Amino acid sequence: MHIKIWTVAALLSLAVAGNTVGATDVNREDTTFVGEIYEWESGDIYKMKAASGQVIRVDLGEYGGRLLHRTPFSVSGEMSRDTGGPLLVMHRMEYTDPDPFAEYFAALRRLQEPQSAGLALTQVRDKAFDHENPVSDHPMIYQNNVKQLSASELAAYQKGSIQSFTVLPAGSKVVFIGRAIHTVIDREVMRFWDTEGQAIDVQMNGAYCPLGQRCIVYGTWEQRGTGAYIQLDYMESLDLPAEDYR
């Protein structure tokens, strides 16, 4: 969409003159500057920068706060001067709505082109990026009771941090508060952080936790050749105050 905006002064001048443009308007040569908003100075005065790097002070009037930064447009007006120096007072401006996909596809093309130098960029997504919406045992929260445990059985689990579990024998029933940060094996193993930032792999046993979701995780402490992990028995999402989740 191509848009033209005139200032109130310009519209009033047209109203007075009707459809006839006066001789003074024909003879007046406006200064035109093409660039983008670079910096706000004060009031309606902004600094604009051209592609060449040239910077000019422009009085954009009432439209200054509505224009998009980083969107080039054309300003026509009369050169003036104030205490800050030369100033272009806008009479008319023109801009074309930006293509919201232009930068995306430009960046995508750069990724696909061979890079002669510098760091190669690689887009990496979590293995569960395309995972369907999780199925919950509760209508209001994420809950997966994979072992069908009762409240009394859950109360017997030992609560602590991952670090405190390291001294426990395999088979111990443990519970910790944490969040899912990574899918190790899609639909099988997820990595969690506890509230102290310690990581542990959890064998999910058919359950799924959205990445970043805070949960209380009940499970069985196990050992294997590559280290300790937890077999998930029960999981429930929760919302903690920020001061309680370091």
C-alpha positions as CSV (number, residue, x, y, z in Angstrom):
1,M,0.0,0.0,0.0
2,H,1.3,3.4,-1.0
3,I,0.5,6.2,1.5
4,K,0.8,10.0,1.3
5,I,0.3,12.2,4.3
6,W,0.1,16.0,4.3
7,T,0.4,18.2,7.4
8,V,-2.5,20.1,8.7
9,A,-0.9,23.4,7.4
10,A,-0.8,21.9,3.9
11,L,-4.4,20.8,4.0
12,L,-5.5,24.2,5.2
13,S,-3.6,25.9,2.4
14,L,-5.5,23.6,-0.1
15,A,-8.8,24.5,1.5
16,V,-8.1,28.3,1.1
17,A,-6.9,28.0,-2.4
18,G,-9.5,25.5,-3.6
19,N,-8.3,23.2,-6.4
20,T,-6.0,25.9,-7.8
21,V,-2.3,25.8,-6.8
22,G,-0.9,29.3,-6.3
23,A,2.2,30.6,-8.1
24,T,4.1,30.6,-4.9
25,D,3.5,26.8,-4.5
26,V,4.7,26.1,-8.0
27,N,7.9,28.2,-7.7
28,R,8.8,26.9,-4.2
29,E,11.3,24.1,-4.4
30,D,11.0,21.7,-1.5
31,T,13.9,19.8,-0.2
32,T,13.4,16.0,-0.4
33,F,15.2,13.5,1.8
34,V,15.0,9.7,1.7
35,G,16.0,7.7,4.7
36,E,14.8,6.2,7.9
37,I,14.4,7.4,11.5
38,Y,17.7,7.3,13.2
39,E,17.2,9.0,16.5
40,W,14.6,11.1,18.4
41,E,15.8,14.5,19.4
42,S,12.9,16.3,21.1
43,G,9.3,17.1,20.5
44,D,8.4,16.4,16.9
45,I,12.1,16.6,15.8
46,Y,13.8,13.4,14.7
47,K,17.1,12.6,13.0
48,M,16.9,10.7,9.8
49,K,19.7,8.8,8.1
50,A,20.0,8.1,4.4
51,A,21.5,5.0,2.9
52,S,24.7,6.9,2.2
53,G,25.0,7.7,5.9
54,Q,24.0,11.3,5.7
55,V,22.0,12.5,8.8
56,I,19.5,15.3,8.8
57,R,17.3,16.9,11.4
58,V,13.6,16.7,10.4
59,D,10.4,18.2,12.0
60,L,7.9,15.4,11.3
61,G,5.0,17.2,13.0
62,E,2.3,15.1,14.5
63,Y,3.2,12.0,12.5
64,G,6.7,11.6,14.1
65,G,5.6,9.1,16.8
66,R,3.6,7.0,14.3
67,L,6.3,6.2,11.8
68,L,8.2,3.0,11.8
69,H,11.8,3.0,12.6
70,R,14.0,1.1,10.1
71,T,11.4,1.8,7.4
72,P,12.8,4.1,4.7
73,F,10.5,6.9,3.5
74,S,10.6,10.2,1.6
75,V,10.2,13.5,3.3
76,S,9.7,16.8,1.4
77,G,9.7,20.2,3.0
78,E,11.3,23.5,3.6
79,M,14.8,23.9,5.0
80,S,14.9,26.1,8.1
81,R,17.1,26.7,11.1
82,D,16.6,26.7,14.8
83,T,18.9,26.6,17.9
84,G,19.9,23.1,17.0
85,G,21.0,23.9,13.5
86,P,19.6,23.2,10.0
87,L,16.1,21.7,10.1
88,L,13.9,20.2,7.4
89,V,10.3,21.1,8.2
90,M,8.0,18.4,6.6
91,H,5.3,19.4,4.2
92,R,4.7,16.0,2.7
93,M,6.0,12.5,3.2
94,E,5.6,9.2,1.3
95,Y,6.3,5.7,2.2
96,T,5.5,2.2,1.1
97,D,4.4,-0.5,3.5
98,P,7.3,-2.8,4.1
99,D,7.1,-6.5,3.1
100,P,7.0,-8.4,6.4
101,F,8.7,-11.4,4.8
102,A,11.5,-9.5,3.0
103,E,14.0,-9.7,5.8
104,Y,13.1,-13.4,6.6
105,F,13.7,-14.6,3.1
106,A,16.8,-12.5,2.6
107,A,18.3,-14.1,5.8
108,L,17.2,-17.5,4.5
109,R,19.0,-17.0,1.2
110,R,22.1,-16.0,3.1
111,L,22.0,-19.3,5.0
112,Q,21.6,-21.3,1.9
113,E,24.5,-19.6,0.1
114,P,28.0,-20.9,0.7
115,Q,29.9,-18.8,3.2
116,S,33.4,-18.0,2.3
117,A,34.3,-16.8,5.8
118,G,32.9,-16.3,9.3
119,L,30.7,-18.5,11.4
120,A,28.3,-20.8,9.6
121,L,24.7,-20.5,11.0
122,T,22.7,-23.6,11.6
123,Q,19.1,-23.6,12.6
124,V,18.5,-26.2,15.3
125,R,15.1,-27.1,16.7
126,D,14.3,-29.4,19.6
127,K,13.6,-32.9,18.6
128,A,10.0,-32.6,19.9
129,F,9.3,-29.3,18.0
130,D,6.5,-31.0,16.0
131,H,5.1,-32.9,19.0
132,E,1.3,-32.9,19.1
133,N,-0.5,-31.2,22.0
134,P,0.2,-33.3,25.2
135,V,-2.6,-35.4,26.6
136,S,-3.3,-34.6,30.3
137,D,-5.1,-36.7,32.9
138,H,-6.5,-33.4,34.4
139,P,-8.7,-30.9,32.5
140,M,-7.0,-27.8,33.9
141,I,-3.3,-28.6,34.3
142,Y,-0.7,-30.9,32.7
143,Q,-0.8,-34.1,34.7
144,N,0.5,-37.6,33.8
145,N,0.0,-40.4,36.4
146,V,1.8,-43.0,34.4
147,K,2.0,-45.5,37.4
148,Q,-1.6,-44.7,38.6
149,L,-0.4,-43.7,42.0
150,S,-2.6,-42.6,44.8
151,A,-2.1,-39.4,46.9
152,S,-0.8,-41.5,49.9
153,E,1.7,-43.2,47.6
154,L,3.0,-39.9,46.3
155,A,3.4,-38.6,49.8
156,A,6.0,-41.3,50.5
157,Y,8.4,-39.9,47.8
158,Q,11.5,-38.2,49.1
159,K,11.6,-34.5,48.1
160,G,14.9,-32.8,47.3
161,S,17.3,-31.5,44.7
162,I,19.1,-33.6,42.0
163,Q,22.4,-33.2,44.0
164,S,20.8,-34.6,47.1
165,F,19.6,-37.7,45.2
166,T,23.2,-38.7,44.2
167,V,23.8,-40.4,47.5
168,L,20.6,-42.5,47.3
169,P,20.6,-46.1,46.1
170,A,19.0,-47.1,42.8
171,G,15.3,-47.7,43.2
172,S,14.7,-44.8,45.6
173,K,11.5,-42.9,45.1
174,V,12.2,-39.2,44.7
175,V,10.4,-36.0,43.8
176,F,11.8,-32.7,42.6
177,I,10.6,-29.4,41.2
178,G,12.0,-28.3,37.8
179,R,11.3,-27.6,34.2
180,A,11.8,-29.4,30.9
181,I,14.7,-27.9,28.9
182,H,15.5,-30.4,26.1
183,T,14.3,-33.5,24.4
184,V,17.1,-36.1,24.4
185,I,15.2,-38.8,22.6
186,D,11.9,-37.9,21.0
187,R,8.9,-39.3,22.9
188,E,11.2,-41.2,25.3
189,V,13.7,-39.1,27.3
190,M,13.6,-35.4,28.3
191,R,16.2,-33.3,30.2
192,F,15.0,-31.3,33.2
193,W,16.6,-28.6,35.4
194,D,15.8,-28.5,39.1
195,T,15.5,-25.2,41.0
196,E,19.2,-25.2,41.6
197,G,20.1,-25.5,37.9
198,Q,21.1,-29.2,38.1
199,A,20.2,-31.3,35.0
200,I,18.8,-34.8,35.0
201,D,17.4,-37.0,32.3
202,V,13.9,-38.4,32.8
203,Q,12.6,-41.5,31.1
204,M,9.1,-40.2,30.3
205,N,7.3,-43.5,30.0
206,G,4.8,-42.1,27.5
207,A,4.3,-38.7,29.0
208,Y,5.3,-35.4,27.5
209,C,6.1,-32.0,29.1
210,P,6.2,-28.8,27.0
211,L,9.6,-27.2,27.1
212,G,10.0,-24.6,29.8
213,Q,7.0,-25.9,31.7
214,R,7.5,-25.9,35.5
215,C,6.6,-29.3,37.0
216,I,6.8,-31.4,40.0
217,V,8.3,-34.7,39.0
218,Y,7.9,-37.9,40.9
219,G,10.0,-40.8,39.8
220,T,12.4,-43.7,40.6
221,W,16.1,-42.9,40.9
222,E,18.1,-45.2,38.6
223,Q,21.7,-45.7,37.6
224,R,23.2,-46.8,34.3
225,G,26.5,-46.8,32.6
226,T,26.3,-43.2,31.4
227,G,25.1,-41.9,34.8
228,A,22.0,-41.4,36.9
229,Y,18.5,-40.8,35.5
230,I,14.9,-40.8,36.8
231,Q,12.1,-43.1,35.6
232,L,8.9,-41.0,35.6
233,D,6.1,-42.2,37.8
234,Y,4.0,-39.0,38.0
235,M,4.2,-35.4,36.7
236,E,2.1,-32.4,37.4
237,S,2.6,-28.8,36.2
238,L,2.7,-25.9,38.6
239,D,3.2,-22.2,38.7
240,L,5.7,-20.9,41.2
241,P,6.4,-17.3,42.3
242,A,9.5,-15.9,40.7
243,E,11.3,-15.6,44.0
244,D,10.8,-19.3,44.7
245,Y,12.2,-20.4,41.3
246,R,15.9,-19.4,41.1
